[in-house]
Amino acid sequence: MKVVFLHTDFRIYWPARLDALNKAFSQRGNQLDIIEIAGKGSPYSFSDTVKSTNLNWHILFPDQRPECLSGNTIKKTLYRLLNQIAPDIIIAGAIAFPSGALAVTWGQEHDCKIIVFDDAKIEAVKRNWIIERIKRTVYNGVDAMLYPAFEWERTGRYWGFIPEQLFYGIDVVDNDFWATPRALKYDWGNYFVSVGRQIPKKNYLSIAKAYCKYANEVGSSAYKLVLIGDGPEHGIIVDYVNQVGHTDDVIFLPFLPQEELPAIYQNAKALSSSSSSSETWGLVINEAMACGCPIIASVQCGATNTLVQEGKNGFRFSCEDINRLAELMIKIHNLTDKQRQSMREASKTIIADWGLDRFVKGCFEAMGYVSTHPKRKVSIVSRFIIKLWKGRYRPV
């Protein structure tokens, strides 16, 4: 069996996932090809693409950014490669992007089974009814979906899939990498940490505001706040912290190599995440939990309801409620050593089922299903709409 794994780009979290999948493929005598559309750009542009020499890894446009490529340009080069490989199954990114959209079209033309992976819930994105109808039609050409967790079943049903076509395990990290103990090279004392792009949906200004409320409440014993990352809101956050007199309490760092982050999570008192509903998952929560870090996370963040158990390994709040976030920081501050250690162990226990094996298992279960079921029937009108739909990449 020949399988293609196709997406806009495969950075930061993907090499470890694909290496694990490739090892499982090799054991079964199957062929796996990785197709990455663009070599530049993406939300993880700070992270270089790292390819395993053991993988059949293709980058169609190594020197291009995805937003600079038209659907027709991508289609011509992608289809040439797909025709050469002649896969039995394509596992592709969301149909909103060219990777998923073009995979569905090629699948229709070559009777190839299509599995789409996505972590966007229906409530996470503003909907246009015309686009919705088109997407429903395009989804008719998809044979199975790969989502993060069972909580996405409602989304799958919304797009017309039955439960038997829904599989889970897409949003995982390499737990072993994060759990390996490392020495912290910084001398911050006690601290909270937040990691990510400083953009509106991540809501870091609210974290800074809540932290300042917390610090004012507890006084000189307050923990530090370490904010790691960069983005268009960075200057706004820095200005706010300076204006309210907490310049020495908030530590700003740029994006760091992944090798430096485990020690930071392992020594933090808690990870704070305040993302809005447009945050489809939030893999920093996986990372921190694998390091044994307690979590304070907004309920709007995709991972929260699945991974954060109230009072066990952390606490939940609404991303608009700055006062509640400040209260939870105080709550973490007041934990006894025994309570804190219990939360750390709970994070490790919960996330233990969210390693690379979960990703491999979800992929193989989806492939097993589509391999033993006929390809979905699509009407002539639907085929025409699918052929016209090429998706679009929007930088975030």
Order of alpha helices (4+ residues) and beta strands (2+ residues): beta-alpha-beta-beta-alpha-beta-alpha-beta-alpha-beta-alpha-beta-alpha-beta-alpha-beta-alpha-beta-alpha-beta-alpha-beta-alpha-beta-alpha-alpha-alpha-alpha
